[in-house]
Amino acid sequence: MAVQLQLTQLELVPGQRIVLRKVNWQQFEDILEELSDHRSSRLVYFKGTLEIVAPLPKHEQVKVVISYLLTTLLDELDRDWESLGSTTLKRQAMQVGVEPDDCFYIQNHALMIGRDRIDLSVDPPPDLALEIDLTSRTQLSAYEALQVPEIWRYEQGGLQINVLRDGHYVESPVSLTFPDFPVIEGISRFLEMSRTTGTRPALKAFRQWVREQLPK
C-alpha cells in the first residue's frame, strides 16, 4: 500500500533538495497550488522530473546583492527594466517550469509594466535570468526550452554569463544586455566588497565605478 503525504508536511532544511520523478503536468500544477507563493523553496520542472530546493542563507544574500548591482547598472545606463523576481516561468507545450532567483525584462520591459503574472505561450521570456548555484546547479536545458536569451550564474568560482546561441547556452565573457561593459569584473569585485564593507558602501562604490567606465 502506497503512503501518501501532503507536500506541506515536508520541511526542507536550507541547503537540501527533493527530486520527484514521473510527475505529470497536472501534478506539477497541483503542487504549485498546494505550496502557494508563501514559501522559500524554488521549483524546477523538466519533462516529468520535479526538483524542490531550499536555498541557503548565503544563497539569498548573494542573490540580493547581485540584483542590486544589476539594477544600479541599469539605472546608471539610464535603461528601463521590470523584474518579476522568482515568478514561475512555465510552458506546458515544452513540459518545463522554472523559478529563477530573479529575472528581468529589459529590452521587453514595456510589455511587463504592471504585470505580476506571465503566459509564455504568448509573452516573451525574460531577457535575463539570475541563478545562484550554491545549493544546486542550474538546469540549463529547462531554460533552453524557454529560450531565455541570457543567464547570469554565480557559484563559488564567481560569476558566469551564459548566452543562448542556436538554441543552446554557451559561456561568454560578454553580456548580451551590456555588450560594452565589463560585467563579470564589476559584479564579482563589488559583490566581494559587500562581504567586507557591507551592501550599501559596496553599491555606492559600484555606482561610482560604473560612472568611471562610461565614455566621457
C-alpha positions as CSV (number, residue, x, y, z in Angstrom):
1,M,0.0,0.0,0.0
2,A,1.5,3.3,-1.1
3,V,1.9,6.0,1.6
4,Q,0.6,9.4,0.6
5,L,1.8,12.7,2.1
6,Q,0.9,16.3,1.5
7,L,3.9,18.3,0.3
8,T,3.1,20.8,3.1
9,Q,4.0,18.1,5.6
10,L,7.6,18.1,4.3
11,E,10.1,20.5,5.8
12,L,13.2,21.2,3.8
13,V,16.3,22.3,5.8
14,P,18.1,25.2,4.0
15,G,20.6,23.6,1.6
16,Q,18.6,20.5,1.0
17,R,16.6,19.4,-2.1
18,I,14.0,16.8,-3.0
19,V,13.7,15.2,-6.5
20,L,10.4,13.7,-7.6
21,R,10.2,11.7,-10.8
22,K,7.3,10.7,-13.0
23,V,5.4,13.9,-12.2
24,N,2.9,14.8,-14.9
25,W,2.0,18.4,-15.8
26,Q,-1.3,18.4,-13.9
27,Q,0.5,17.1,-10.8
28,F,3.1,19.9,-11.2
29,E,0.3,22.5,-11.4
30,D,-1.4,21.0,-8.3
31,I,2.0,21.1,-6.4
32,L,2.4,24.8,-7.3
33,E,-1.1,25.5,-6.0
34,E,-0.6,23.5,-2.8
35,L,2.7,25.1,-2.0
36,S,1.4,28.5,-3.0
37,D,3.6,31.6,-3.2
38,H,4.3,31.8,0.6
39,R,7.5,29.6,0.6
40,S,11.2,30.0,0.4
41,S,11.8,26.9,-1.8
42,R,12.5,27.0,-5.5
43,L,11.0,24.6,-8.1
44,V,12.3,23.3,-11.4
45,Y,10.2,21.0,-13.5
46,F,11.5,19.4,-16.7
47,K,9.8,16.7,-18.6
48,G,8.4,14.7,-15.7
49,T,11.1,15.4,-13.1
50,L,10.5,18.0,-10.3
51,E,13.2,19.3,-8.1
52,I,12.4,21.3,-4.9
53,V,15.3,23.2,-3.4
54,A,15.6,25.1,-0.1
55,P,18.3,27.8,-0.6
56,L,21.0,28.5,2.0
57,P,21.1,32.0,3.6
58,K,24.3,32.7,1.7
59,H,22.4,32.0,-1.5
60,E,19.8,34.6,-0.7
61,Q,22.4,37.2,0.3
62,V,24.3,36.8,-2.9
63,K,21.1,36.9,-5.0
64,V,20.0,40.2,-3.3
65,V,23.4,41.9,-3.8
66,I,23.8,40.9,-7.4
67,S,20.2,42.0,-8.2
68,Y,21.0,45.4,-6.5
69,L,24.2,45.7,-8.6
70,L,22.4,44.8,-11.8
71,T,19.6,47.4,-11.2
72,T,22.3,50.0,-10.2
73,L,24.0,49.4,-13.5
74,L,20.7,49.7,-15.4
75,D,20.0,53.0,-13.6
76,E,23.4,54.4,-14.4
77,L,23.0,53.5,-18.0
78,D,19.5,55.1,-18.0
79,R,17.8,51.9,-19.1
80,D,14.3,50.9,-18.0
81,W,13.6,47.5,-16.6
82,E,10.9,45.4,-14.9
83,S,11.7,42.5,-12.5
84,L,9.4,39.5,-12.0
85,G,11.6,38.1,-9.2
86,S,11.2,34.3,-8.7
87,T,7.8,34.1,-10.6
88,T,7.2,30.6,-12.1
89,L,8.2,30.6,-15.8
90,K,6.4,27.7,-17.4
91,R,5.2,26.3,-20.7
92,Q,3.1,23.2,-20.9
93,A,3.9,22.6,-24.5
94,M,7.6,22.3,-23.6
95,Q,6.8,20.4,-20.3
96,V,9.0,22.9,-18.4
97,G,8.7,25.2,-15.4
98,V,11.5,27.2,-13.7
99,E,11.6,29.6,-10.8
100,P,14.7,31.8,-11.2
101,D,16.4,33.5,-8.3
102,D,15.5,36.7,-10.2
103,C,14.6,37.6,-13.7
104,F,14.5,40.9,-15.6
105,Y,12.7,42.3,-18.6
106,I,14.9,44.9,-20.1
107,Q,14.6,45.0,-23.9
108,N,10.9,44.0,-23.4
109,H,10.3,45.9,-20.2
110,A,7.4,47.9,-21.6
111,L,5.3,44.7,-22.1
112,M,5.6,43.9,-18.4
113,I,4.7,47.1,-16.7
114,G,2.1,46.4,-14.1
115,R,2.2,42.6,-14.7
116,D,2.6,40.1,-11.9
117,R,2.0,37.0,-14.0
118,I,3.0,36.0,-17.5
119,D,2.0,33.4,-20.0
120,L,5.0,32.3,-22.0
121,S,2.8,30.8,-24.7
122,V,2.2,34.4,-25.8
123,D,4.6,36.6,-23.8
124,P,8.3,36.7,-24.4
125,P,10.6,35.1,-21.8
126,P,12.7,37.4,-19.5
127,D,15.7,39.0,-21.2
128,L,17.9,38.0,-18.4
129,A,17.7,35.4,-15.5
130,L,19.8,35.3,-12.4
131,E,20.7,31.9,-10.8
132,I,22.8,31.3,-7.7
133,D,24.3,27.9,-7.9
134,L,25.3,27.3,-4.2
135,T,22.5,24.9,-3.3
136,S,22.0,23.1,-6.6
137,R,23.1,23.6,-10.2
138,T,21.0,25.5,-12.7
139,Q,19.2,23.2,-15.2
140,L,20.2,24.9,-18.4
141,S,18.1,22.5,-20.5
142,A,15.0,23.9,-18.9
143,Y,16.0,27.5,-19.7
144,E,16.9,26.4,-23.3
145,A,13.3,25.2,-23.7
146,L,12.0,28.6,-22.5
147,Q,14.5,30.4,-24.8
148,V,15.7,32.9,-22.1
149,P,18.4,34.9,-24.0
150,E,20.9,35.3,-21.1
151,I,21.6,33.8,-17.7
152,W,23.9,35.1,-15.0
153,R,25.1,32.2,-12.8
154,Y,27.0,32.6,-9.7
155,E,28.9,29.8,-8.0
156,Q,31.9,29.6,-5.7
157,G,34.2,30.3,-8.6
158,G,32.5,33.6,-9.4
159,L,30.1,34.9,-11.9
160,Q,29.5,33.2,-15.3
161,I,27.5,34.5,-18.2
162,N,25.6,32.1,-20.5
163,V,24.1,33.3,-23.7
164,L,21.7,31.4,-26.0
165,R,23.1,30.6,-29.4
166,D,21.4,28.3,-31.8
167,G,19.1,27.1,-29.1
168,H,21.9,26.2,-26.6
169,Y,23.8,28.1,-23.9
170,V,27.5,28.9,-24.3
171,E,29.7,30.6,-21.8
172,S,30.5,34.1,-22.8
173,P,32.9,36.8,-21.4
174,V,30.5,39.4,-22.6
175,S,26.9,40.1,-21.7
176,L,24.2,40.4,-24.4
177,T,22.5,43.0,-22.4
178,F,25.6,45.0,-21.6
179,P,28.0,44.3,-24.5
180,D,30.2,47.3,-23.9
181,F,30.5,46.8,-20.1
182,P,32.9,44.6,-18.1
183,V,30.1,42.9,-16.2
184,I,32.0,39.9,-14.8
185,E,34.8,42.1,-13.4
186,G,32.4,44.7,-11.9
187,I,29.8,42.3,-10.4
188,S,32.5,40.0,-8.9
189,R,34.6,42.8,-7.5
190,F,31.8,44.6,-5.7
191,L,30.0,41.5,-4.6
192,E,33.2,40.6,-2.8
193,M,33.4,44.1,-1.4
194,S,29.9,43.9,0.0
195,R,31.1,41.0,2.3
196,T,33.7,43.1,4.0
197,T,32.3,46.7,3.9
198,G,28.5,46.0,3.8
199,T,26.0,46.2,1.0
200,R,25.3,50.0,0.9
201,P,29.0,51.1,0.7
202,A,29.6,48.5,-2.0
203,L,26.7,49.7,-4.0
204,K,27.8,53.3,-3.6
205,A,31.4,52.4,-4.7
206,F,30.0,50.3,-7.6
207,R,27.9,53.3,-8.9
208,Q,31.0,55.5,-8.9
209,W,33.0,52.8,-10.7
210,V,30.3,52.5,-13.4
211,R,30.4,56.2,-14.0
212,E,34.1,56.0,-14.5
213,Q,33.7,53.3,-17.1
214,L,31.3,55.3,-19.2
215,P,32.6,57.4,-22.1
216,K,33.3,61.0,-21.1
